Amino acid sequence: MGKLVIQFPTDHSQLTSSRGNNRLVLRSDASYLLVGGLGGLGRSISTWMVEHGARHFIYLSRSGGKGPDDAAFVQEMNAAGCTVQITAGSAANLEDVQRAIKQVEYPITGVLQISMVLRDASFPNMTHEEWQAANLPKIKGTWNLHEVFASQPLDFFVLFSSFSGLLGHWGQANYAAANTFLDAFAQYRHGLGLPASVLDISIIEDVGWVSQEPGHLEQLKATAAYCLKEQHLLDSLELAITKSAPQAWEPKSPIDGYMNTGQIALGMRMTMPIAADANRCIWKRDIRMVLYRNLENSGVDDAGTGNEGLREFLTGVTANPESLKEPSSVSPCE
C-alpha cells in the first residue's frame, strides 16, 4: 500500500496555479461557410466544429457535393442534427460566392477558406494556366470573400495557407505565391479592423490530400520533414479562431520584427539534426534557419567560451540600438 502526502505551505504565495484551457464554443444559431470543405481535411474540420457546438454549415465546393464520399458525409452531418447547404462553384467567381450565401436561414458568423488547387511544375516550364489554377482559388477567392463579408460582423475569418508560402517548395512557385498572399492578407484585414487569422500548414500524414498519396508522403518523410497529425491541425485551428480578432503590432524597438499571433505555422521541425548529411529538408539551407542550429546546440556547455558576454551585449543592443554609437561598444583588436 502506498500513501499520498499533501503539504499546505503557510505562505499562500507559494501556491502555484495553472490556467485551464477554455473549451471553444461555436454558435448553434449561426451558419459557418467552408470554402472547399468537402475533402478529407474539410470533413475532419466539420466534425470537429459539430463537437464544439456548430449546427449549420454552408459549403462552396467545385464538386458540388457529387464526390464519392459526399453523400455519406452529408448523411452523417444530418444525423448529428446539422443542416448542410452545398453550392457548386469556386470562390474565385464572385457570383458563385454570392449565390452560396444568398439564401441562408441563419446568419454567417465564421468563414473558413480551405480551397486548394495544385498544378506543380518547375517555374521555367510553368504555363500561365498552371500559375492561375493554383493562384485564383486562394488569391481571387479570398478577395471575393473579403468583399462579400466586409460589412458583415464575423467571429472569425480563417485562411488555410501552407508552409510553402514561408519557405517555398519544389515545383510549387504558383502555390507558394498564393499562400504568401494569404499570410499578408491576414495582416491587411487586421489593418482594416476586421478579423483574420492564417494557418501555415506543413505535411499532415493521416488526413487530407497528402495522406491519400502514400508514395508522395514517403518521399517527403525521406527528406527528414516532420509530419503532423490530424489533432495538431484541429488544435491549431482552435487557436486560430480565438486569435482571429484584429490586433495592432507596435514594435518596442526599431529592430523588432513583425509579429502576428493570428499567423500560426505548423510543423516547422525536422526528424533528424539539421546538420545531418541525410537531412534533405527543403529549408535546411535557408539563412533564416540559423536559429534552428543554435537551438539544437543549446545544450552544449558554453562555459569559458565567452559566449555569455556576447549574449549580454546583443541583448543590450536589442533593447537600445543607440548603444552601438558609444565608444565602449567597440573592442580594439589585440
N, C-alpha and C positions, 0 to 999 in steps of 0.2 A: 504494500500500500504506500502510495506517495502522499505528499501533502503540499498544499499551496499556501504560501506565506504572503500576506498583504500588509504592507507597511504604509502608514499615513504620516507624512512629514509634518512637523509642527509649523513649518513655514509654507503657507499655501502657494507662495510664488514658485516653489519648486515643482508644483504640479503642472505638467505639460498636457496640452490638449491638441488633438488633431482634428482638422476640419473635414467633415464627411462630404462625399460627393452628392450634390443635389440632383436628383433624377430629373432629366429633361421631360417636360410635359408639353406635348403638342395639342393643338386645339381640335376638339371633335366637332366644333360648329364652324369650321373653316375648310377651305379647299387648298390643296397643295399641287402645284404644277411641276411635273417632272418632264424635262425635255430629253428625249432619247432614253427613257427609263424602263424599257421593256426587255433589255438584255439581262444577262446574269447579274451584273452589278446593280442595275436598277431594281430588279426583283428583290435582291437582298436588302437594299435600302428601303424599299416599300414595306417589306415585312417588319423591319426594324422600326419604321415610323408608326406602323399599326401598334406595335408593342408599347410605343410611347404616347398613344392616345389619338393619333390621326385616324380619320374615318372617311375622308372624301378626297379622291385622287383624280387628277387630270393628266393624261399622257399625250404628248405630241411626239409622234414616232413615225419614221419613214415606213415601217412595216404596217402601221395602221391596225395593229392587233391581229395580223394574219400570220405571224410567225408560228412555228411548230409547237411552241410551249405557251403561247399567249392565252389561248382559251382556258387551259388548265389553271394558269396563274390568275386569271380574272375570276374563275370559279372559287379559287382559294380565298381571294380577297373578299368576294361576296359572302362566303361562309363565315368570315371574320366580322361581318356586319359593316362592310365598307362599300361605298359606291365608287364605280370606276367609269370614267369617260375617256375614250380613246379617239384621237383625231389623227388621221393620216396626213403627214406633211413634214416640212422642215422648218426649223426656226429661222433659217436663212431667208425664208419667204415671209415677209411681213403679213401677208394675207392669211397664211396658214396659222400664224400666231394669233391673229385677231379672231379667226374662226374657232380656234381651240378654246378661247376664253369667253366667247360671245355669250353662250348660254350656260351659266353655272348657277346652281341653286344656292351655294354658299360662297361667300367672298374668298378670293385667293389671298392668302397671307404669307405664303412662302414659295420660293422658286428654286428649283434645283436644275442647273444647266449641266447635263451629263452627256450631251451629244459628242460623238467621236467618229471620225472617218479617217482611215489610214490609206495612204497611197505612197508607199515607200519607194524611193528611188534615189540614186546618187544625184546630188544637186546639179552637176553639169548636164546630166541626162534627163532631168525632171521637166515634164511638159507643163504648160500653163494650166491645162485641165487638171493635172495631178496636184499642182500647187493650190488651185482653187478648191478642189474637192476636200482637202484637209483643212483649209482655212475658213471657208464660208460658214460651215455649221457653228464654229466657235466664235469667229470674229463678227460676221454679219448677224449670225443668230443671236449672240449676246447683246449686240447693239439693238436689235429689234425688241428683245425682251426688256432692255433698259428703257426704250422709248415708250413701250406699251404700259409699263408699270411706273413710270417716272412720277406720276401724280397720285399713285395709289399707295397707301401705307402698307408696308410689308414688315413682317417679323424677321425675315432673313432672305438673302439672295446669294446662294452658294454656287460658285463656279468650280467645276471639276477640271483641273488642269493636270499637268504632268511634270515630273522632274526633268523631262527633256527641254522644257522651257527655261530651266535654270542652267542646265549643263550640256544640253544637246544630246543627240543620239544618232548613230549610224543610219544614214539614208532617210532621215526624218526632218530635213530642214523646213519643210512645209508645216508639219505637225508641231515642231518646236516653236516656230514663229507664232503660230496660233495660240499656243499655251503661254508664251511670253506676253502676248496681248492680254490674256485673261489676268495674269499677275498684275499688270499695270492698270487694268480696268477696275479692279477692286479698289485700288488707291484713288482712281478717278471718281468713283461713286462716293467714297468717303469724303472727298473734297467737296462734293455737292450736298453733303449731309444725308446721304442715302445709305441704307445697309448693304453690305457686301462682304464676302469672305471667299477665299480661294484655297483649294486643296491641291498641292503639287504631289501627285501620287506616283509612287515607284511601282515596282513589279508586285502584283498580287497573285499568289500561286494557287489559291483554292476557289476563286470566283472571278467571273469576268472573262474577257477575250483571251488573255494570255493562258489562263487555266485550261482553255479549250484547244490550245496549240501545244501539246506536250513536247514536240521537237524543239520549238522555239523557246519554250520555258527552260529546257535542259541546256540550250546554248547560252542563255542568259546566266544561268546558275554557274556554268563553267567559267565565266569571266570573273567570278567572286562577287557578283551582285547579290545583295541581300533581298530576300523575298518576303513580302508582307503576307499576313493572314487577313481573312475577311474581318475579324474582330478589330484589327488595327484600324481598318478603314472606318468602321462604324463608330469607334471611339473618337476618331479624329473628326468625323462628321458632326458628332455631338458638340465637340469643341468649336468647330467652325460655325455652327448655328448660334452658339452662345456668344461668339466673338464677331458676329455679323454687324452689330451696331456701328454707326460711323464713329471714327475716332480721329484725332489730330495728333500728328507726330511733331513734337517740339524737341529738337536736339539740345542737349545740355552743353555741348561744346562744338566748335566749328568742325571738328574731325569725327563727330559721331556719325555713324552710318544710318541709313534709313531702316526703320523697323515698323512692322505692322503685325500686330498679334492676330489679325484676321487672315494672314497668309501662313499656311501650315504646310510644311514639307514633310513627307512621309518616306521612311526607308532610306535615308541618307547614311548608309553604312555599308560595310563590306564583310564578307565571310572569312577573310584572311588579312593579315597585315598589309597595309598599303604599299610597303616597300618590297613585298614578296615578288619573286620573279614570275610566279604563276598567276599573280593578280593582273587581270586584263580589264578591270573595270574602266568604263569609258572616261570617268572623271579622275582617274588616278593621277594624271599629269597636269590637271588643272591647277594653275597657280593659286587659286582661291582655296585649295585643299591643303595648303601648307599647314594650317592649324590642325588638320586631321593627324598629320605626322607627329606634331607636338603632343597631341592628346594621347597618342599611342605610347609615346616615350615619357609620359608624365610620371610614371612610377620609378623612373631611373633616379638614383641618388645624385643630386646636384651639389652636394656638399663640397666646398673647396674649389668650385669651378668659377666662382664669381658671377654666376647667373642671378643670384638674389639681388645684387646691387643693380644689375641691368634691368631686372624686372621692376624694382622700385623706381628707377629713373624713367622707364617707359610709362609707368602708372602716373607719375607726376606730370609728364609731358601731356598725357591724355587729358588730365584734369585741367592743365594750364599750358596751352601751346606757346604762350608768350615766354615761358621759361627758357625756350631754345635761344632767345636773344641774349640771355645772361652769359657772361664770360665763364661762369662755373660749369656751364653745360658742355664746354669744350675741354677735353682732356688732352694735353700735349703728348706727342709720341715719345716714347722713351728709347 
